[in-house]
């Protein structure tokens, strides 16, 4: 009986995590640049 209770509680927890994760909106970043070349953007100031 105790094992069944543990398994059911774990399944409910997993189901709740999936439901709440689906409700959150994803983070989206759109970067638009005009006349930007391959070497114009870099980690260290494109040096």
mmCIF file as Biopython writes it, N, C-alpha, C and O atoms, coordinates in Angstrom:
data_model
#
loop_
_atom_site.group_PDB
_atom_site.id
_atom_site.type_symbol
_atom_site.label_atom_id
_atom_site.label_alt_id
_atom_site.label_comp_id
_atom_site.label_asym_id
_atom_site.label_entity_id
_atom_site.label_seq_id
_atom_site.pdbx_PDB_ins_code
_atom_site.Cartn_x
_atom_site.Cartn_y
_atom_site.Cartn_z
_atom_site.occupancy
_atom_site.B_iso_or_equiv
_atom_site.auth_seq_id
_atom_site.auth_asym_id
_atom_site.pdbx_PDB_model_num
ATOM 1   N N  . UNK A ? 1  ? 0.820  -1.190 0.000   1.0 0.0 1  A 1 
ATOM 2   C CA . UNK A ? 1  ? 0.000  0.000  0.000   1.0 0.0 1  A 1 
ATOM 3   C C  . UNK A ? 1  ? 0.867  1.258  0.000   1.0 0.0 1  A 1 
ATOM 4   O O  . UNK A ? 1  ? 0.555  2.234  -0.682  1.0 0.0 1  A 1 
ATOM 5   N N  . UNK A ? 2  ? 1.950  1.228  0.765   1.0 0.0 2  A 1 
ATOM 6   C CA . UNK A ? 2  ? 2.839  2.384  0.838   1.0 0.0 2  A 1 
ATOM 7   C C  . UNK A ? 2  ? 3.525  2.616  -0.508  1.0 0.0 2  A 1 
ATOM 8   O O  . UNK A ? 2  ? 3.677  3.761  -0.934  1.0 0.0 2  A 1 
ATOM 9   N N  . UNK A ? 3  ? 3.938  1.547  -1.175  1.0 0.0 3  A 1 
ATOM 10  C CA . UNK A ? 3  ? 4.580  1.691  -2.481  1.0 0.0 3  A 1 
ATOM 11  C C  . UNK A ? 3  ? 3.619  2.302  -3.501  1.0 0.0 3  A 1 
ATOM 12  O O  . UNK A ? 3  ? 4.016  3.127  -4.323  1.0 0.0 3  A 1 
ATOM 13  N N  . UNK A ? 4  ? 2.372  1.895  -3.441  1.0 0.0 4  A 1 
ATOM 14  C CA . UNK A ? 4  ? 1.376  2.415  -4.367  1.0 0.0 4  A 1 
ATOM 15  C C  . UNK A ? 4  ? 1.175  3.911  -4.132  1.0 0.0 4  A 1 
ATOM 16  O O  . UNK A ? 4  ? 1.043  4.677  -5.087  1.0 0.0 4  A 1 
ATOM 17  N N  . UNK A ? 5  ? 1.150  4.326  -2.878  1.0 0.0 5  A 1 
ATOM 18  C CA . UNK A ? 5  ? 0.982  5.740  -2.547  1.0 0.0 5  A 1 
ATOM 19  C C  . UNK A ? 5  ? 2.172  6.565  -3.048  1.0 0.0 5  A 1 
ATOM 20  O O  . UNK A ? 5  ? 1.990  7.668  -3.565  1.0 0.0 5  A 1 
ATOM 21  N N  . UNK A ? 6  ? 3.367  6.040  -2.899  1.0 0.0 6  A 1 
ATOM 22  C CA . UNK A ? 6  ? 4.567  6.741  -3.366  1.0 0.0 6  A 1 
ATOM 23  C C  . UNK A ? 6  ? 4.543  6.872  -4.884  1.0 0.0 6  A 1 
ATOM 24  O O  . UNK A ? 6  ? 4.854  7.937  -5.416  1.0 0.0 6  A 1 
ATOM 25  N N  . UNK A ? 7  ? 4.183  5.818  -5.578  1.0 0.0 7  A 1 
ATOM 26  C CA . UNK A ? 7  ? 4.140  5.848  -7.038  1.0 0.0 7  A 1 
ATOM 27  C C  . UNK A ? 7  ? 3.080  6.822  -7.532  1.0 0.0 7  A 1 
ATOM 28  O O  . UNK A ? 7  ? 3.327  7.575  -8.473  1.0 0.0 7  A 1 
ATOM 29  N N  . UNK A ? 8  ? 1.913  6.817  -6.915  1.0 0.0 8  A 1 
ATOM 30  C CA . UNK A ? 8  ? 0.843  7.729  -7.323  1.0 0.0 8  A 1 
ATOM 31  C C  . UNK A ? 8  ? 1.245  9.177  -7.073  1.0 0.0 8  A 1 
ATOM 32  O O  . UNK A ? 8  ? 0.971  10.043 -7.903  1.0 0.0 8  A 1 
ATOM 33  N N  . UNK A ? 9  ? 1.888  9.451  -5.948  1.0 0.0 9  A 1 
ATOM 34  C CA . UNK A ? 9  ? 2.306  10.827 -5.664  1.0 0.0 9  A 1 
ATOM 35  C C  . UNK A ? 9  ? 3.388  11.290 -6.639  1.0 0.0 9  A 1 
ATOM 36  O O  . UNK A ? 9  ? 3.392  12.454 -7.039  1.0 0.0 9  A 1 
ATOM 37  N N  . UNK A ? 10 ? 4.297  10.410 -7.024  1.0 0.0 10 A 1 
ATOM 38  C CA . UNK A ? 10 ? 5.319  10.774 -8.007  1.0 0.0 10 A 1 
ATOM 39  C C  . UNK A ? 10 ? 4.708  11.042 -9.379  1.0 0.0 10 A 1 
ATOM 40  O O  . UNK A ? 10 ? 5.107  11.981 -10.068 1.0 0.0 10 A 1 
ATOM 41  N N  . UNK A ? 11 ? 3.753  10.227 -9.768  1.0 0.0 11 A 1 
ATOM 42  C CA . UNK A ? 11 ? 3.087  10.432 -11.051 1.0 0.0 11 A 1 
ATOM 43  C C  . UNK A ? 11 ? 2.306  11.743 -11.072 1.0 0.0 11 A 1 
ATOM 44  O O  . UNK A ? 11 ? 2.313  12.455 -12.076 1.0 0.0 11 A 1 
ATOM 45  N N  . UNK A ? 12 ? 1.637  12.062 -9.972  1.0 0.0 12 A 1 
ATOM 46  C CA . UNK A ? 12 ? 0.899  13.331 -9.893  1.0 0.0 12 A 1 
ATOM 47  C C  . UNK A ? 12 ? 1.851  14.518 -9.965  1.0 0.0 12 A 1 
ATOM 48  O O  . UNK A ? 12 ? 1.546  15.527 -10.600 1.0 0.0 12 A 1 
ATOM 49  N N  . UNK A ? 13 ? 2.990  14.397 -9.321  1.0 0.0 13 A 1 
ATOM 50  C CA . UNK A ? 13 ? 3.986  15.461 -9.354  1.0 0.0 13 A 1 
ATOM 51  C C  . UNK A ? 13 ? 4.513  15.662 -10.774 1.0 0.0 13 A 1 
ATOM 52  O O  . UNK A ? 13 ? 4.645  16.797 -11.232 1.0 0.0 13 A 1 
ATOM 53  N N  . UNK A ? 14 ? 4.812  14.576 -11.463 1.0 0.0 14 A 1 
ATOM 54  C CA . UNK A ? 14 ? 5.300  14.674 -12.841 1.0 0.0 14 A 1 
ATOM 55  C C  . UNK A ? 14 ? 4.240  15.281 -13.756 1.0 0.0 14 A 1 
ATOM 56  O O  . UNK A ? 14 ? 4.555  16.106 -14.613 1.0 0.0 14 A 1 
ATOM 57  N N  . UNK A ? 15 ? 3.003  14.879 -13.577 1.0 0.0 15 A 1 
ATOM 58  C CA . UNK A ? 15 ? 1.912  15.414 -14.388 1.0 0.0 15 A 1 
ATOM 59  C C  . UNK A ? 15 ? 1.733  16.911 -14.138 1.0 0.0 15 A 1 
ATOM 60  O O  . UNK A ? 15 ? 1.501  17.671 -15.078 1.0 0.0 15 A 1 
ATOM 61  N N  . UNK A ? 16 ? 1.836  17.331 -12.900 1.0 0.0 16 A 1 
ATOM 62  C CA . UNK A ? 16 ? 1.705  18.753 -12.573 1.0 0.0 16 A 1 
ATOM 63  C C  . UNK A ? 16 ? 2.839  19.561 -13.208 1.0 0.0 16 A 1 
ATOM 64  O O  . UNK A ? 16 ? 2.611  20.669 -13.693 1.0 0.0 16 A 1 
ATOM 65  N N  . UNK A ? 17 ? 4.045  19.022 -13.210 1.0 0.0 17 A 1 
ATOM 66  C CA . UNK A ? 17 ? 5.176  19.718 -13.824 1.0 0.0 17 A 1 
ATOM 67  C C  . UNK A ? 17 ? 4.963  19.896 -15.320 1.0 0.0 17 A 1 
ATOM 68  O O  . UNK A ? 17 ? 5.282  20.949 -15.872 1.0 0.0 17 A 1 
ATOM 69  N N  . UNK A ? 18 ? 4.433  18.884 -15.973 1.0 0.0 18 A 1 
ATOM 70  C CA . UNK A ? 18 ? 4.183  18.970 -17.414 1.0 0.0 18 A 1 
ATOM 71  C C  . UNK A ? 18 ? 3.106  20.008 -17.710 1.0 0.0 18 A 1 
ATOM 72  O O  . UNK A ? 18 ? 3.228  20.777 -18.664 1.0 0.0 18 A 1 
ATOM 73  N N  . UNK A ? 19 ? 2.064  20.033 -16.906 1.0 0.0 19 A 1 
ATOM 74  C CA . UNK A ? 19 ? 0.973  20.985 -17.126 1.0 0.0 19 A 1 
ATOM 75  C C  . UNK A ? 19 ? 1.456  22.416 -16.918 1.0 0.0 19 A 1 
ATOM 76  O O  . UNK A ? 19 ? 1.156  23.286 -17.736 1.0 0.0 19 A 1 
ATOM 77  N N  . UNK A ? 20 ? 2.191  22.679 -15.850 1.0 0.0 20 A 1 
ATOM 78  C CA . UNK A ? 20 ? 2.664  24.033 -15.585 1.0 0.0 20 A 1 
ATOM 79  C C  . UNK A ? 20 ? 3.722  24.466 -16.594 1.0 0.0 20 A 1 
ATOM 80  O O  . UNK A ? 20 ? 3.806  25.650 -16.919 1.0 0.0 20 A 1 
ATOM 81  N N  . UNK A ? 21 ? 4.526  23.538 -17.093 1.0 0.0 21 A 1 
ATOM 82  C CA . UNK A ? 21 ? 5.522  23.888 -18.104 1.0 0.0 21 A 1 
ATOM 83  C C  . UNK A ? 21 ? 4.846  24.264 -19.419 1.0 0.0 21 A 1 
ATOM 84  O O  . UNK A ? 21 ? 5.350  25.118 -20.148 1.0 0.0 21 A 1 
ATOM 85  N N  . UNK A ? 22 ? 3.721  23.643 -19.728 1.0 0.0 22 A 1 
ATOM 86  C CA . UNK A ? 22 ? 3.005  23.956 -20.965 1.0 0.0 22 A 1 
ATOM 87  C C  . UNK A ? 22 ? 2.315  25.313 -20.877 1.0 0.0 22 A 1 
ATOM 88  O O  . UNK A ? 22 ? 2.066  25.934 -21.910 1.0 0.0 22 A 1 
ATOM 89  N N  . UNK A ? 23 ? 2.003  25.784 -19.688 1.0 0.0 23 A 1 
ATOM 90  C CA . UNK A ? 23 ? 1.316  27.060 -19.525 1.0 0.0 23 A 1 
ATOM 91  C C  . UNK A ? 23 ? 2.247  28.260 -19.649 1.0 0.0 23 A 1 
ATOM 92  O O  . UNK A ? 23 ? 1.789  29.364 -19.945 1.0 0.0 23 A 1 
ATOM 93  N N  . UNK A ? 24 ? 3.541  28.066 -19.430 1.0 0.0 24 A 1 
ATOM 94  C CA . UNK A ? 24 ? 4.492  29.165 -19.492 1.0 0.0 24 A 1 
ATOM 95  C C  . UNK A ? 24 ? 4.794  29.515 -20.945 1.0 0.0 24 A 1 
ATOM 96  O O  . UNK A ? 24 ? 4.926  28.631 -21.791 1.0 0.0 24 A 1 
ATOM 97  N N  . UNK A ? 25 ? 4.901  30.802 -21.224 1.0 0.0 25 A 1 
ATOM 98  C CA . UNK A ? 25 ? 5.246  31.242 -22.565 1.0 0.0 25 A 1 
ATOM 99  C C  . UNK A ? 25 ? 6.762  31.140 -22.750 1.0 0.0 25 A 1 
ATOM 100 O O  . UNK A ? 25 ? 7.517  31.446 -21.827 1.0 0.0 25 A 1 
ATOM 101 N N  . UNK A ? 26 ? 7.212  30.717 -23.925 1.0 0.0 26 A 1 
ATOM 102 C CA . UNK A ? 26 ? 8.654  30.605 -24.150 1.0 0.0 26 A 1 
ATOM 103 C C  . UNK A ? 26 ? 9.295  31.982 -24.322 1.0 0.0 26 A 1 
ATOM 104 O O  . UNK A ? 26 ? 8.642  32.930 -24.759 1.0 0.0 26 A 1 
ATOM 105 N N  . UNK A ? 27 ? 10.558 32.079 -23.981 1.0 0.0 27 A 1 
ATOM 106 C CA . UNK A ? 27 ? 11.315 33.313 -24.179 1.0 0.0 27 A 1 
ATOM 107 C C  . UNK A ? 27 ? 11.846 33.330 -25.609 1.0 0.0 27 A 1 
ATOM 108 O O  . UNK A ? 27 ? 12.539 32.405 -26.031 1.0 0.0 27 A 1 
ATOM 109 N N  . UNK A ? 28 ? 11.519 34.379 -26.348 1.0 0.0 28 A 1 
ATOM 110 C CA . UNK A ? 28 ? 11.938 34.494 -27.740 1.0 0.0 28 A 1 
ATOM 111 C C  . UNK A ? 28 ? 12.626 35.839 -27.922 1.0 0.0 28 A 1 
ATOM 112 O O  . UNK A ? 28 ? 12.108 36.876 -27.509 1.0 0.0 28 A 1 
ATOM 113 N N  . UNK A ? 29 ? 13.799 35.810 -28.546 1.0 0.0 29 A 1 
ATOM 114 C CA . UNK A ? 29 ? 14.538 37.030 -28.849 1.0 0.0 29 A 1 
ATOM 115 C C  . UNK A ? 29 ? 14.769 37.069 -30.356 1.0 0.0 29 A 1 
ATOM 116 O O  . UNK A ? 29 ? 15.297 36.118 -30.934 1.0 0.0 29 A 1 
ATOM 117 N N  . UNK A ? 30 ? 14.375 38.165 -30.986 1.0 0.0 30 A 1 
ATOM 118 C CA . UNK A ? 30 ? 14.591 38.346 -32.417 1.0 0.0 30 A 1 
ATOM 119 C C  . UNK A ? 30 ? 15.563 39.504 -32.589 1.0 0.0 30 A 1 
ATOM 120 O O  . UNK A ? 30 ? 15.309 40.615 -32.122 1.0 0.0 30 A 1 
ATOM 121 N N  . UNK A ? 31 ? 16.670 39.240 -33.258 1.0 0.0 31 A 1 
ATOM 122 C CA . UNK A ? 31 ? 17.686 40.260 -33.507 1.0 0.0 31 A 1 
ATOM 123 C C  . UNK A ? 31 ? 17.704 40.528 -35.007 1.0 0.0 31 A 1 
ATOM 124 O O  . UNK A ? 31 ? 17.907 39.619 -35.811 1.0 0.0 31 A 1 
ATOM 125 N N  . UNK A ? 32 ? 17.491 41.771 -35.365 1.0 0.0 32 A 1 
ATOM 126 C CA . UNK A ? 32 ? 17.476 42.168 -36.766 1.0 0.0 32 A 1 
ATOM 127 C C  . UNK A ? 32 ? 18.538 43.236 -36.970 1.0 0.0 32 A 1 
ATOM 128 O O  . UNK A ? 32 ? 18.565 44.240 -36.259 1.0 0.0 32 A 1 
ATOM 129 N N  . UNK A ? 33 ? 19.403 43.017 -37.934 1.0 0.0 33 A 1 
ATOM 130 C CA . UNK A ? 33 ? 20.426 44.005 -38.238 1.0 0.0 33 A 1 
ATOM 131 C C  . UNK A ? 33 ? 20.537 44.209 -39.738 1.0 0.0 33 A 1 
ATOM 132 O O  . UNK A ? 33 ? 20.499 43.253 -40.512 1.0 0.0 33 A 1 
ATOM 133 N N  . UNK A ? 34 ? 20.673 45.456 -40.135 1.0 0.0 34 A 1 
ATOM 134 C CA . UNK A ? 34 ? 20.798 45.794 -41.545 1.0 0.0 34 A 1 
ATOM 135 C C  . UNK A ? 34 ? 22.275 46.008 -41.862 1.0 0.0 34 A 1 
ATOM 136 O O  . UNK A ? 34 ? 22.975 46.685 -41.109 1.0 0.0 34 A 1 
ATOM 137 N N  . UNK A ? 35 ? 22.747 45.450 -42.945 1.0 0.0 35 A 1 
ATOM 138 C CA . UNK A ? 35 ? 24.140 45.545 -43.390 1.0 0.0 35 A 1 
ATOM 139 C C  . UNK A ? 35 ? 25.112 45.002 -42.345 1.0 0.0 35 A 1 
ATOM 140 O O  . UNK A ? 35 ? 26.147 45.615 -42.084 1.0 0.0 35 A 1 
ATOM 141 N N  . UNK A ? 36 ? 24.793 43.880 -41.760 1.0 0.0 36 A 1 
ATOM 142 C CA . UNK A ? 36 ? 25.666 43.225 -40.794 1.0 0.0 36 A 1 
ATOM 143 C C  . UNK A ? 36 ? 26.317 42.042 -41.496 1.0 0.0 36 A 1 
ATOM 144 O O  . UNK A ? 36 ? 25.637 41.174 -42.044 1.0 0.0 36 A 1 
ATOM 145 N N  . UNK A ? 37 ? 27.643 42.025 -41.470 1.0 0.0 37 A 1 
ATOM 146 C CA . UNK A ? 37 ? 28.375 40.945 -42.109 1.0 0.0 37 A 1 
ATOM 147 C C  . UNK A ? 37 ? 28.815 39.893 -41.112 1.0 0.0 37 A 1 
ATOM 148 O O  . UNK A ? 37 ? 28.547 39.996 -39.915 1.0 0.0 37 A 1 
ATOM 149 N N  . UNK A ? 38 ? 29.493 38.882 -41.623 1.0 0.0 38 A 1 
ATOM 150 C CA . UNK A ? 38 ? 29.936 37.760 -40.800 1.0 0.0 38 A 1 
ATOM 151 C C  . UNK A ? 38 ? 30.912 38.217 -39.720 1.0 0.0 38 A 1 
ATOM 152 O O  . UNK A ? 38 ? 30.827 37.749 -38.585 1.0 0.0 38 A 1 
ATOM 153 N N  . UNK A ? 39 ? 31.819 39.103 -40.039 1.0 0.0 39 A 1 
ATOM 154 C CA . UNK A ? 39 ? 32.839 39.532 -39.091 1.0 0.0 39 A 1 
ATOM 155 C C  . UNK A ? 39 ? 32.462 40.734 -38.251 1.0 0.0 39 A 1 
ATOM 156 O O  . UNK A ? 39 ? 33.274 41.192 -37.447 1.0 0.0 39 A 1 
ATOM 157 N N  . UNK A ? 40 ? 31.275 41.255 -38.407 1.0 0.0 40 A 1 
ATOM 158 C CA . UNK A ? 40 ? 30.877 42.460 -37.672 1.0 0.0 40 A 1 
ATOM 159 C C  . UNK A ? 40 ? 30.483 42.192 -36.227 1.0 0.0 40 A 1 
ATOM 160 O O  . UNK A ? 40 ? 30.579 43.089 -35.389 1.0 0.0 40 A 1 
ATOM 161 N N  . UNK A ? 41 ? 30.052 41.004 -35.923 1.0 0.0 41 A 1 
ATOM 162 C CA . UNK A ? 41 ? 29.606 40.664 -34.571 1.0 0.0 41 A 1 
ATOM 163 C C  . UNK A ? 41 ? 30.524 39.580 -34.026 1.0 0.0 41 A 1 
ATOM 164 O O  . UNK A ? 41 ? 30.778 38.574 -34.688 1.0 0.0 41 A 1 
ATOM 165 N N  . UNK A ? 42 ? 31.015 39.796 -32.821 1.0 0.0 42 A 1 
ATOM 166 C CA . UNK A ? 42 ? 31.886 38.812 -32.215 1.0 0.0 42 A 1 
ATOM 167 C C  . UNK A ? 42 ? 31.843 38.895 -30.708 1.0 0.0 42 A 1 
ATOM 168 O O  . UNK A ? 42 ? 31.263 39.814 -30.128 1.0 0.0 42 A 1 
ATOM 169 N N  . UNK A ? 43 ? 32.464 37.923 -30.095 1.0 0.0 43 A 1 
ATOM 170 C CA . UNK A ? 43 ? 32.467 37.843 -28.638 1.0 0.0 43 A 1 
ATOM 171 C C  . UNK A ? 43 ? 33.301 38.964 -28.026 1.0 0.0 43 A 1 
ATOM 172 O O  . UNK A ? 43 ? 32.917 39.541 -27.009 1.0 0.0 43 A 1 
ATOM 173 N N  . UNK A ? 44 ? 34.435 39.270 -28.639 1.0 0.0 44 A 1 
ATOM 174 C CA . UNK A ? 44 ? 35.353 40.255 -28.075 1.0 0.0 44 A 1 
ATOM 175 C C  . UNK A ? 44 ? 35.341 41.551 -28.879 1.0 0.0 44 A 1 
ATOM 176 O O  . UNK A ? 44 ? 36.400 42.138 -29.101 1.0 0.0 44 A 1 
ATOM 177 N N  . UNK A ? 45 ? 34.191 42.004 -29.315 1.0 0.0 45 A 1 
ATOM 178 C CA . UNK A ? 45 ? 34.101 43.250 -30.064 1.0 0.0 45 A 1 
ATOM 179 C C  . UNK A ? 45 ? 34.561 43.109 -31.506 1.0 0.0 45 A 1 
ATOM 180 O O  . UNK A ? 45 ? 34.977 44.094 -32.115 1.0 0.0 45 A 1 
ATOM 181 N N  . UNK A ? 46 ? 34.498 41.936 -32.051 1.0 0.0 46 A 1 
ATOM 182 C CA . UNK A ? 46 ? 34.866 41.611 -33.439 1.0 0.0 46 A 1 
ATOM 183 C C  . UNK A ? 46 ? 36.264 42.099 -33.792 1.0 0.0 46 A 1 
ATOM 184 O O  . UNK A ? 46 ? 36.474 42.697 -34.847 1.0 0.0 46 A 1 
ATOM 185 N N  . UNK A ? 47 ? 37.217 41.839 -32.904 1.0 0.0 47 A 1 
ATOM 186 C CA . UNK A ? 47 ? 38.611 42.214 -33.163 1.0 0.0 47 A 1 
ATOM 187 C C  . UNK A ? 47 ? 39.322 41.100 -33.896 1.0 0.0 47 A 1 
ATOM 188 O O  . UNK A ? 47 ? 40.507 41.222 -34.207 1.0 0.0 47 A 1 
#
